[in-house]
């Protein structure tokens, strides 16, 4: 496979459930996205997987409780 430098990158993000497809696992792309992108059977797409650690995300909420309010730092006399 060859990649051309003038590739136009499009990012489409959606949540999907991994399903059994024969002896493999697969992800179904919603029909709305397929229509919007004019994809057909056989269209090649790049897939990126994002593992989300929900416990770490929930732990981060409320970290700033009790902290002083944000104050902008003046870097120059023109700001």
Backbone as CSV, one residue per row, in Angstrom:
resi,resn,N_x,N_y,N_z,CA_x,CA_y,CA_z,C_x,C_y,C_z
1,UNK,0.840,-1.174,0.000,0.000,0.000,0.000,0.885,1.236,0.000
2,UNK,0.564,2.202,-0.828,1.313,3.450,-0.925,0.491,4.569,-0.335
3,UNK,1.161,5.481,0.349,0.458,6.637,0.899,0.931,7.880,0.175
4,UNK,0.005,8.737,-0.157,0.309,9.988,-0.845,0.311,11.098,0.196
5,UNK,1.249,12.044,0.082,1.335,13.132,1.051,0.110,14.027,1.058
6,UNK,-0.624,14.076,-0.019,-1.771,14.974,-0.107,-3.057,14.302,0.373
7,UNK,-2.951,13.429,1.346,-4.130,12.744,1.880,-4.950,13.722,2.706
8,UNK,-6.238,13.710,2.490,-7.141,14.560,3.281,-7.673,13.710,4.419
9,UNK,-7.281,14.022,5.645,-7.678,13.223,6.801,-9.033,13.667,7.304
10,UNK,-9.888,12.720,7.540,-11.198,12.988,8.122,-11.293,12.177,9.405
11,UNK,-11.778,12.784,10.442,-11.932,12.061,11.691,-13.415,11.875,11.967
12,UNK,-13.813,10.654,12.133,-15.186,10.322,12.487,-15.118,9.523,13.771
13,UNK,-15.806,9.984,14.791,-15.786,9.304,16.076,-17.198,8.857,16.406
14,UNK,-17.335,7.599,16.748,-18.626,7.084,17.196,-18.373,5.925,18.142
15,UNK,-19.341,5.666,18.987,-19.231,4.550,19.912,-19.880,3.334,19.272
16,UNK,-19.239,2.195,19.382,-19.766,0.972,18.785,-19.491,-0.208,19.704
17,UNK,-20.285,-1.218,19.534,-20.125,-2.441,20.304,-19.399,-3.471,19.444
18,UNK,-18.466,-4.189,20.043,-17.778,-5.249,19.320,-18.724,-6.448,19.264
19,UNK,-18.901,-7.001,18.059,-19.837,-8.109,17.848,-19.121,-9.307,17.248
20,UNK,-19.742,-10.452,17.432,-19.236,-11.686,16.828,-19.641,-11.715,15.362
21,UNK,-18.678,-11.912,14.459,-18.936,-12.035,13.028,-18.246,-13.326,12.592
22,UNK,-19.002,-14.398,12.506,-18.403,-15.701,12.225,-17.494,-16.091,13.364
23,UNK,-16.236,-16.373,13.060,-15.280,-16.721,14.114,-14.422,-15.517,14.512
24,UNK,-14.744,-14.347,13.954,-13.988,-13.123,14.252,-14.861,-12.150,15.037
25,UNK,-14.272,-11.020,15.391,-15.020,-9.935,16.012,-15.045,-8.765,15.046
26,UNK,-16.106,-7.984,15.083,-16.223,-6.849,14.175,-16.960,-5.696,14.803
27,UNK,-16.846,-4.540,14.188,-17.536,-3.326,14.618,-18.388,-2.862,13.444
28,UNK,-19.656,-2.606,13.684,-20.544,-2.112,12.633,-20.447,-0.599,12.561
29,UNK,-20.322,-0.070,11.365,-20.308,1.374,11.145,-21.748,1.799,10.886
30,UNK,-22.254,2.786,11.637,-23.641,3.217,11.456,-23.924,3.654,10.016
31,UNK,-25.102,3.295,9.516,-25.499,3.597,8.136,-25.432,5.089,7.835
32,UNK,-25.744,5.926,8.814,-25.710,7.386,8.614,-24.302,7.846,8.225
33,UNK,-23.296,7.317,8.897,-21.912,7.684,8.601,-21.513,7.149,7.223
34,UNK,-21.916,5.918,6.920,-21.608,5.324,5.611,-22.179,6.184,4.490
35,UNK,-23.420,6.651,4.663,-24.044,7.511,3.638,-23.333,8.850,3.533
36,UNK,-23.033,9.483,4.674,-22.369,10.791,4.670,-21.007,10.740,3.977
37,UNK,-20.276,9.650,4.165,-18.923,9.522,3.613,-18.918,8.888,2.230
38,UNK,-20.088,8.475,1.751,-20.213,7.828,0.437,-19.352,6.573,0.351
39,UNK,-19.278,5.824,1.464,-18.518,4.589,1.491,-19.335,3.470,0.869
40,UNK,-18.660,2.557,0.223,-19.276,1.386,-0.403,-18.560,0.139,0.118
41,UNK,-19.123,-1.017,-0.140,-18.474,-2.268,0.214,-17.099,-2.303,-0.467
42,UNK,-16.087,-2.611,0.293,-14.727,-2.663,-0.254,-13.921,-1.394,-0.018
43,UNK,-14.563,-0.305,0.449,-13.835,0.927,0.766,-12.860,0.641,1.897
44,UNK,-11.624,1.070,1.743,-10.613,0.858,2.784,-10.574,2.065,3.711
45,UNK,-10.612,1.800,5.000,-10.553,2.858,6.006,-9.508,2.479,7.051
46,UNK,-8.928,3.473,7.700,-8.011,3.243,8.806,-8.825,3.295,10.096
47,UNK,-8.555,2.379,10.996,-9.290,2.300,12.259,-8.302,2.487,13.401
48,UNK,-8.664,3.349,14.344,-7.859,3.568,15.540,-8.697,3.177,16.745
49,UNK,-8.106,2.459,17.668,-8.820,2.042,18.863,-8.424,2.928,20.030
50,UNK,-9.396,3.304,20.825,-9.181,4.164,21.984,-9.683,3.433,23.212
51,UNK,-8.767,3.031,24.076,-9.148,2.417,25.346,-9.359,3.521,26.359
52,UNK,-10.527,3.540,26.966,-10.849,4.579,27.939,-10.854,3.964,29.328
53,UNK,-10.052,4.529,30.203,-10.009,4.088,31.593,-11.002,4.941,32.380
54,UNK,-12.233,4.444,32.490,-13.300,5.230,33.130,-12.981,5.551,34.581
55,UNK,-12.313,4.648,35.283,-11.964,4.906,36.688,-11.025,6.102,36.797
56,UNK,-10.040,6.189,35.899,-9.083,7.300,35.921,-9.788,8.615,35.595
57,UNK,-10.735,8.585,34.667,-11.464,9.800,34.303,-12.296,10.281,35.482
58,UNK,-13.024,9.370,36.112,-13.863,9.738,37.257,-13.019,10.248,38.418
59,UNK,-11.837,9.661,38.598,-10.939,10.085,39.676,-10.487,11.532,39.467
60,UNK,-10.349,11.964,38.210,-9.878,13.308,37.901,-10.886,14.403,38.199
61,UNK,-12.178,14.056,38.218,-13.194,15.065,38.499,-13.096,15.510,39.951
62,UNK,-13.175,16.802,40.175,-13.126,17.346,41.524,-11.717,17.577,42.040
63,UNK,-10.705,17.402,41.195,-9.318,17.582,41.624,-9.041,19.010,42.065
64,UNK,-9.763,19.976,41.512,-9.472,21.378,41.785,-10.225,21.964,42.964
65,UNK,-10.981,21.135,43.687,-11.741,21.655,44.830,-10.795,22.281,45.844
66,UNK,-11.149,23.473,46.298,-10.358,24.153,47.311,-9.156,24.920,46.772
67,UNK,-8.939,24.892,45.460,-7.809,25.615,44.885,-8.159,27.085,44.686
68,UNK,-7.144,27.923,44.611,-7.347,29.347,44.372,-7.884,29.550,42.951
69,UNK,-8.670,30.612,42.729,-9.164,30.889,41.387,-8.012,31.155,40.410
70,UNK,-8.242,30.855,39.157,-7.248,31.064,38.105,-6.954,32.550,37.944
71,UNK,-5.682,32.888,37.811,-5.284,34.267,37.538,-4.365,34.254,36.323
72,UNK,-4.665,35.098,35.358,-3.855,35.174,34.153,-2.483,35.770,34.491
73,UNK,-1.458,35.148,33.931,-0.095,35.636,34.131,0.195,36.642,33.025
74,UNK,0.715,37.795,33.424,1.056,38.847,32.458,2.492,38.624,31.999
75,UNK,2.646,38.316,30.691,3.964,38.014,30.149,4.678,39.243,29.591
76,UNK,3.917,40.253,29.227,4.550,41.458,28.691,3.700,42.664,29.067
77,UNK,4.261,43.853,28.866,3.532,45.073,29.225,2.409,45.354,28.236
78,UNK,2.352,44.660,27.089,1.312,44.902,26.095,0.065,44.053,26.312
79,UNK,0.095,43.129,27.238,-1.087,42.286,27.485,-2.097,42.991,28.332
